[in-house]
């Protein structure tokens, strides 16, 4: 069976491909991130379509390839939920029995009282909100009072926004660590996130000094297993992968400012890994979700998809004959629906490489199939999922 020296795994954050059977239970009936964008605005994705994107299911304006160059299918999220942590953890083989806690009405008094005692000052907001909108709404009051802005979102998150000249970065991070210590048991959210910003009234802007404080992933997940193999593959992460997994099992890693920055850094990482005998390069491109899905910005989302598509040939040209490319997503975030939340959707699966057999991979039952594929390739295994390697072999 063919194995690959390097696996390039790119998560197109929130690029869903149609509602799952239980979508209505999540308030997501009719959600279809790719399909609805294509219907509302139209999409030109010739390179993704050559790999087989249009063969996964009918998408307006994206014709199926007569002879796809890649393997293609779609994947269900087996765990309950539809957030970043749930999706990425399931890829690594962690299946949840119950969803991570969400707070559509803000955090309860016992949490907020404990937080206030821990930081020695009051707080503002405590409600679900867009990050840019909450600092526009409460930034002046925060600057005047010195109280941090606490908010949540469609993810299982406790976010703390603060002006860098009012609450310096080290102090903001200490506040996040205090919140992380409080948010345990039934309140164990997936991530506590520092959201610093700068600027003057009416022109506040978030800075790149964001930092995530994730809840520890369960032992035995993909990155643990890879770290225990001999020889051990180099694991290089681009974007928020490092934060989602608390850096466990990850070697070189870089943050990203934008999708474009993430694509540049993915190519740079690929070149750095040229001499490695075994490597996993795991990238997350978050703009689809953060900038466009949550803001119901159809045009921005569509443009971002087309920019990724136009970059794809450069990535393929830099792949070696023994490389495997996996393109997928972690959940949906349909910008055409009234909701600004994530959506419970299947995600696309595209696999490409000189030694990959173009084939229909069908509907996979769990994102853990991806992690099991990576584990299998590097001579280990995880608890859940079925490897795709046999289906990809010529």
VEXDREN-2710 file (C-alpha; in Angstrom, 1 decimal):
% VEXDREN-2710
k/r/px/py/pz
1/UNK/0.0/0.0/0.0
2/UNK/1.3/3.4/-0.9
3/UNK/2.4/5.7/1.9
4/UNK/3.3/9.4/1.6
5/UNK/6.5/11.1/2.9
6/UNK/4.6/14.4/3.5
7/UNK/1.0/15.1/4.1
8/UNK/-0.3/18.7/3.6
9/UNK/-3.6/19.0/5.4
10/UNK/-5.5/22.3/4.9
11/UNK/-8.6/23.1/6.8
12/UNK/-10.8/25.7/5.0
13/UNK/-12.4/26.9/8.2
14/UNK/-16.2/26.7/8.0
15/UNK/-16.5/25.8/4.3
16/UNK/-19.5/23.4/4.7
17/UNK/-21.1/21.6/1.8
18/UNK/-24.8/21.1/2.9
19/UNK/-26.9/20.4/5.9
20/UNK/-26.5/17.2/7.9
21/UNK/-29.6/15.1/8.7
22/UNK/-29.8/16.6/12.2
23/UNK/-29.3/20.2/11.1
24/UNK/-32.8/21.2/12.1
25/UNK/-32.1/20.3/15.7
26/UNK/-29.4/22.9/15.7
27/UNK/-31.5/25.6/14.0
28/UNK/-29.6/25.0/10.7
29/UNK/-32.2/23.6/8.3
30/UNK/-31.3/24.7/4.8
31/UNK/-27.7/25.6/5.6
32/UNK/-25.3/24.9/2.7
33/UNK/-22.3/27.2/2.8
34/UNK/-20.8/26.4/-0.6
35/UNK/-24.1/25.7/-2.3
36/UNK/-25.9/28.8/-1.1
37/UNK/-23.0/31.1/-1.8
38/UNK/-22.9/29.7/-5.4
39/UNK/-26.6/30.3/-5.8
40/UNK/-26.6/33.8/-4.4
41/UNK/-23.4/35.2/-5.9
42/UNK/-21.9/32.6/-8.2
43/UNK/-18.4/31.1/-7.8
44/UNK/-15.5/30.5/-10.1
45/UNK/-13.4/27.7/-8.6
46/UNK/-11.9/25.9/-11.6
47/UNK/-8.9/24.4/-9.8
48/UNK/-11.0/23.0/-6.9
49/UNK/-13.4/21.6/-9.5
50/UNK/-10.6/19.9/-11.4
51/UNK/-9.8/18.1/-8.2
52/UNK/-13.5/17.0/-7.9
53/UNK/-15.3/19.6/-5.8
54/UNK/-18.2/19.8/-8.3
55/UNK/-18.4/16.0/-8.2
56/UNK/-19.2/15.8/-4.5
57/UNK/-22.7/17.1/-5.0
58/UNK/-24.5/19.4/-7.4
59/UNK/-23.4/23.0/-6.8
60/UNK/-24.8/25.8/-9.0
61/UNK/-22.3/26.9/-11.6
62/UNK/-19.6/24.3/-10.5
63/UNK/-19.8/21.6/-13.1
64/UNK/-18.5/18.1/-12.1
65/UNK/-15.3/17.2/-13.8
66/UNK/-15.5/14.5/-16.4
67/UNK/-12.2/13.1/-15.1
68/UNK/-11.3/14.5/-11.7
69/UNK/-7.6/14.6/-10.8
70/UNK/-8.3/14.0/-7.1
71/UNK/-10.4/11.8/-4.8
72/UNK/-13.5/13.4/-3.5
73/UNK/-16.3/13.0/-1.0
74/UNK/-17.9/14.6/2.0
75/UNK/-17.6/14.0/5.7
76/UNK/-20.1/14.1/8.6
77/UNK/-19.3/15.4/12.1
78/UNK/-20.2/12.6/14.4
79/UNK/-19.7/14.5/17.7
80/UNK/-22.6/16.8/18.8
81/UNK/-21.8/20.4/18.2
82/UNK/-20.5/22.6/15.3
83/UNK/-17.6/24.6/16.6
84/UNK/-13.9/24.8/16.0
85/UNK/-12.7/22.7/18.9
86/UNK/-15.3/19.9/18.2
87/UNK/-14.4/19.7/14.5
88/UNK/-10.6/19.8/15.0
89/UNK/-10.7/17.4/17.9
90/UNK/-12.7/14.9/15.9
91/UNK/-10.2/15.1/13.1
92/UNK/-7.6/14.1/15.6
93/UNK/-9.7/11.2/16.8
94/UNK/-11.5/12.7/19.8
95/UNK/-15.3/12.1/19.7
96/UNK/-17.4/14.0/22.2
97/UNK/-20.3/12.4/24.1
98/UNK/-21.9/15.8/24.6
99/UNK/-21.3/19.2/23.1
100/UNK/-18.9/21.7/24.7
101/UNK/-20.9/24.2/26.7
102/UNK/-22.3/27.2/24.9
103/UNK/-23.7/30.4/26.5
104/UNK/-26.3/32.1/24.3
105/UNK/-27.4/34.2/27.2
106/UNK/-24.0/34.9/28.7
107/UNK/-22.1/33.2/31.5
108/UNK/-23.9/32.5/34.8
109/UNK/-23.3/34.6/37.9
110/UNK/-21.1/32.0/39.7
111/UNK/-18.7/32.1/36.8
112/UNK/-18.6/35.9/36.5
113/UNK/-18.4/36.5/40.2
114/UNK/-15.4/34.1/40.5
115/UNK/-13.8/35.9/37.5
116/UNK/-14.3/39.3/39.1
117/UNK/-12.7/38.2/42.3
118/UNK/-9.8/36.6/40.4
119/UNK/-9.0/39.8/38.4
120/UNK/-9.8/42.3/41.1
121/UNK/-12.1/44.5/38.9
122/UNK/-15.4/44.4/37.3
123/UNK/-16.3/43.5/33.7
124/UNK/-18.5/44.6/30.8
125/UNK/-21.0/42.9/28.5
126/UNK/-21.1/39.2/29.2
127/UNK/-23.1/38.3/26.1
128/UNK/-22.8/36.8/22.7
129/UNK/-21.4/39.3/20.2
130/UNK/-19.3/39.9/17.2
131/UNK/-15.8/40.8/18.2
132/UNK/-15.6/44.0/16.1
133/UNK/-19.1/45.1/17.1
134/UNK/-18.5/44.6/20.8
135/UNK/-15.4/46.8/20.9
136/UNK/-17.2/49.4/18.8
137/UNK/-20.1/49.3/21.3
138/UNK/-18.2/49.2/24.6
139/UNK/-14.6/50.3/23.7
140/UNK/-15.1/53.8/25.1
141/UNK/-16.6/52.5/28.4
142/UNK/-13.7/50.0/28.7
143/UNK/-11.1/52.7/28.2
144/UNK/-12.9/54.9/30.8
145/UNK/-13.4/52.3/33.4
146/UNK/-10.6/49.8/32.8
147/UNK/-13.1/46.9/32.9
148/UNK/-12.4/44.1/30.4
149/UNK/-15.1/43.2/27.9
150/UNK/-16.3/39.6/28.2
151/UNK/-18.2/38.0/25.4
152/UNK/-18.9/34.7/23.8
153/UNK/-19.9/33.6/20.3
154/UNK/-21.2/30.6/18.3
155/UNK/-18.2/28.7/19.5
156/UNK/-17.7/27.3/23.0
157/UNK/-15.5/30.3/24.0
158/UNK/-15.0/32.9/26.8
159/UNK/-13.4/35.9/25.1
160/UNK/-11.8/38.9/26.8
161/UNK/-11.3/42.1/24.8
162/UNK/-9.1/44.9/26.2
163/UNK/-7.3/47.9/24.8
164/UNK/-3.5/47.3/24.9
165/UNK/-2.9/50.7/26.5
166/UNK/-5.5/50.0/29.2
167/UNK/-4.8/46.4/30.1
168/UNK/-1.3/45.5/28.9
169/UNK/-0.9/42.2/27.0
170/UNK/0.7/40.3/29.9
171/UNK/-2.1/41.3/32.2
172/UNK/-4.7/40.3/29.7
173/UNK/-3.1/36.9/29.3
174/UNK/-3.1/36.5/33.1
175/UNK/-6.8/37.3/33.1
176/UNK/-7.3/34.6/30.5
177/UNK/-5.4/32.1/32.6
178/UNK/-7.6/33.0/35.6
179/UNK/-10.7/32.4/33.5
180/UNK/-9.3/29.1/32.2
181/UNK/-8.8/27.9/35.8
182/UNK/-12.4/28.9/36.7
183/UNK/-14.0/27.3/33.5
184/UNK/-13.9/23.6/34.5
185/UNK/-16.4/20.9/35.0
186/UNK/-19.8/21.8/33.4
187/UNK/-18.4/25.1/32.3
188/UNK/-15.3/23.7/30.6
189/UNK/-15.5/25.8/27.4
190/UNK/-13.3/24.8/24.4
191/UNK/-11.2/28.0/24.5
192/UNK/-10.6/31.2/26.5
193/UNK/-9.4/33.8/24.0
194/UNK/-7.5/37.0/24.6
195/UNK/-8.8/39.7/22.1
196/UNK/-6.6/42.8/22.4
197/UNK/-7.3/45.9/20.4
198/UNK/-5.8/49.4/19.9
199/UNK/-6.8/52.7/18.4
200/UNK/-9.0/55.6/19.4
201/UNK/-12.8/56.0/19.9
202/UNK/-14.6/55.2/16.7
203/UNK/-11.6/53.5/15.2
204/UNK/-10.7/50.6/17.4
205/UNK/-9.0/47.7/15.7
206/UNK/-8.0/44.2/16.9
207/UNK/-4.3/43.4/17.0
208/UNK/-2.4/40.2/16.1
209/UNK/-1.7/39.6/19.8
210/UNK/-4.7/37.3/20.1
211/UNK/-4.0/34.2/22.2
212/UNK/-6.1/31.1/22.8
213/UNK/-6.1/29.1/26.0
214/UNK/-7.7/25.8/25.0
215/UNK/-9.0/23.0/27.2
216/UNK/-6.5/20.1/27.0
217/UNK/-7.4/17.5/24.4
218/UNK/-7.8/14.0/25.6
219/UNK/-4.7/11.8/25.6
220/UNK/-4.2/9.4/22.8
221/UNK/-5.3/11.7/20.0
222/UNK/-3.5/11.9/16.7
223/UNK/-0.7/14.3/17.7
224/UNK/0.1/12.2/20.8
225/UNK/0.3/9.1/18.7
226/UNK/2.6/10.7/16.1
227/UNK/4.8/11.9/18.9
228/UNK/5.2/8.3/20.0
229/UNK/6.2/6.8/16.7
230/UNK/9.7/6.0/15.7
231/UNK/10.9/7.5/13.5
232/UNK/8.7/10.5/14.4
233/UNK/7.3/12.7/11.6
234/UNK/7.8/16.5/11.9
235/UNK/4.5/18.1/12.7
236/UNK/4.4/21.7/11.4
237/UNK/1.3/23.8/12.1
238/UNK/0.2/27.0/10.3
239/UNK/-2.6/29.2/11.9
240/UNK/-4.6/28.3/14.9
241/UNK/-4.0/24.5/14.9
242/UNK/-1.2/25.0/17.5
243/UNK/-3.6/26.8/19.9
244/UNK/-6.5/24.3/19.4
245/UNK/-4.2/21.5/20.6
246/UNK/-2.2/23.5/23.1
247/UNK/0.9/22.8/21.0
248/UNK/0.9/19.1/22.0
249/UNK/2.9/17.0/19.6
250/UNK/3.6/20.0/17.3
251/UNK/7.1/21.2/16.4
252/UNK/7.5/24.2/14.2
253/UNK/4.5/26.5/14.2
254/UNK/3.5/29.9/12.9
255/UNK/0.6/32.2/13.4
256/UNK/-1.2/33.9/10.5
257/UNK/-2.8/37.3/10.1
258/UNK/-5.0/36.5/7.0
259/UNK/-5.7/33.7/4.6
260/UNK/-3.2/35.2/2.2
261/UNK/-0.6/35.2/5.0
262/UNK/-1.5/31.6/5.8
263/UNK/-1.1/30.5/2.1
264/UNK/2.4/32.2/2.0
265/UNK/3.4/30.5/5.2
266/UNK/2.1/27.1/4.1
267/UNK/4.4/27.3/1.0
268/UNK/7.3/28.5/3.2
269/UNK/6.7/25.6/5.5
270/UNK/6.5/23.1/2.6
271/UNK/10.0/24.3/1.5
272/UNK/11.3/24.0/5.0
273/UNK/10.1/20.4/5.1
274/UNK/11.8/19.4/1.8
275/UNK/14.6/17.5/3.5
276/UNK/12.5/15.7/6.1
277/UNK/11.9/12.0/5.8
278/UNK/8.4/12.3/7.2
279/UNK/6.2/15.3/7.9
280/UNK/2.7/16.5/8.5
281/UNK/1.9/20.1/7.6
282/UNK/-1.4/21.1/9.1
283/UNK/-2.9/24.5/8.1
284/UNK/-6.0/26.3/9.2
285/UNK/-7.3/29.3/7.0
286/UNK/-9.7/31.1/9.3
287/UNK/-10.8/34.1/7.3
288/UNK/-13.7/32.2/5.7
289/UNK/-15.2/31.8/9.1
290/UNK/-14.0/34.8/11.2
291/UNK/-14.3/37.6/8.6
292/UNK/-17.1/36.4/6.4
293/UNK/-19.3/33.6/7.7
294/UNK/-19.9/35.2/11.1
295/UNK/-20.6/38.5/9.4
296/UNK/-23.0/37.2/6.7
297/UNK/-20.6/38.7/4.1
298/UNK/-21.5/36.6/1.0
299/UNK/-19.3/38.6/-1.3
300/UNK/-16.3/38.5/1.0
301/UNK/-16.7/34.7/1.5
302/UNK/-17.0/34.1/-2.2
303/UNK/-13.9/36.2/-3.0
304/UNK/-11.9/34.4/-0.3
305/UNK/-12.8/31.1/-1.9
306/UNK/-11.8/32.3/-5.3
307/UNK/-8.5/33.6/-3.9
308/UNK/-7.7/30.2/-2.4
309/UNK/-8.6/28.6/-5.7
310/UNK/-6.3/30.8/-7.7
311/UNK/-3.5/30.0/-5.2
312/UNK/-4.0/26.3/-5.4
313/UNK/-1.9/25.7/-8.6
314/UNK/1.1/27.1/-6.9
315/UNK/0.7/24.7/-4.0
316/UNK/0.3/21.8/-6.4
317/UNK/3.4/22.8/-8.3
318/UNK/5.4/22.7/-5.1
319/UNK/4.3/19.2/-4.2
320/UNK/6.6/16.2/-4.6
321/UNK/5.5/12.9/-6.1
322/UNK/5.3/11.3/-2.6
323/UNK/3.2/14.1/-1.1
324/UNK/-0.5/13.8/-0.2
325/UNK/-2.8/16.9/-0.1
326/UNK/-6.0/16.8/2.0
327/UNK/-8.5/19.7/1.8
328/UNK/-11.4/19.8/4.2
329/UNK/-13.3/21.9/6.7
330/UNK/-14.3/21.7/10.4
331/UNK/-18.0/22.8/10.2
332/UNK/-20.1/25.2/8.2
333/UNK/-20.9/28.9/8.6
334/UNK/-23.4/29.8/5.9
335/UNK/-23.3/33.6/5.3
336/UNK/-26.6/33.6/3.4
337/UNK/-28.8/32.6/6.4
338/UNK/-30.2/35.0/9.0
339/UNK/-28.0/33.4/11.6
340/UNK/-24.4/34.5/12.1
341/UNK/-23.6/31.2/14.0
342/UNK/-21.8/28.1/12.7
343/UNK/-24.0/25.6/10.8
344/UNK/-24.3/21.9/11.2
345/UNK/-23.1/20.7/7.8
346/UNK/-21.1/18.1/6.0
347/UNK/-17.7/19.2/5.0
348/UNK/-15.9/18.6/1.7
349/UNK/-13.1/16.1/1.3
350/UNK/-10.6/16.4/-1.5
351/UNK/-7.4/14.4/-1.7
352/UNK/-4.7/14.9/-4.3
353/UNK/-1.2/13.6/-5.1
354/UNK/0.8/11.9/-7.9
355/UNK/0.1/8.6/-6.2
356/UNK/-3.5/9.2/-5.4
357/UNK/-6.2/7.3/-7.4
358/UNK/-9.0/9.7/-8.5
359/UNK/-12.1/8.1/-7.0
360/UNK/-15.4/8.8/-5.3
361/UNK/-14.9/8.5/-1.5
362/UNK/-18.6/8.7/-0.7
363/UNK/-20.0/10.1/2.5
364/UNK/-17.6/9.4/5.4
365/UNK/-19.2/9.0/8.9
366/UNK/-16.7/11.0/10.9
367/UNK/-13.9/13.5/10.6
368/UNK/-11.8/11.0/12.5
369/UNK/-11.3/9.2/9.2
370/UNK/-8.8/12.0/8.3
371/UNK/-6.8/11.5/11.5
372/UNK/-6.8/7.8/11.0
373/UNK/-5.5/8.3/7.5
374/UNK/-2.6/10.4/8.8
375/UNK/-2.0/7.9/11.6
376/UNK/-2.0/4.9/9.2
377/UNK/0.4/6.7/6.9
378/UNK/2.9/7.1/9.7
379/UNK/2.5/3.6/11.1
380/UNK/0.3/4.3/14.1
381/UNK/-3.4/4.5/14.8
382/UNK/-6.0/6.4/16.8
383/UNK/-9.1/5.1/18.5
384/UNK/-11.7/6.2/16.0
385/UNK/-12.0/6.5/12.2
386/UNK/-11.3/4.5/9.1
387/UNK/-8.2/5.1/7.1
388/UNK/-8.6/6.4/3.5
389/UNK/-5.3/5.0/2.4
390/UNK/-6.7/1.8/0.8
391/UNK/-9.2/3.9/-1.2
392/UNK/-6.5/6.3/-2.3
393/UNK/-4.0/3.6/-3.5
394/UNK/-3.7/3.2/-7.3
END
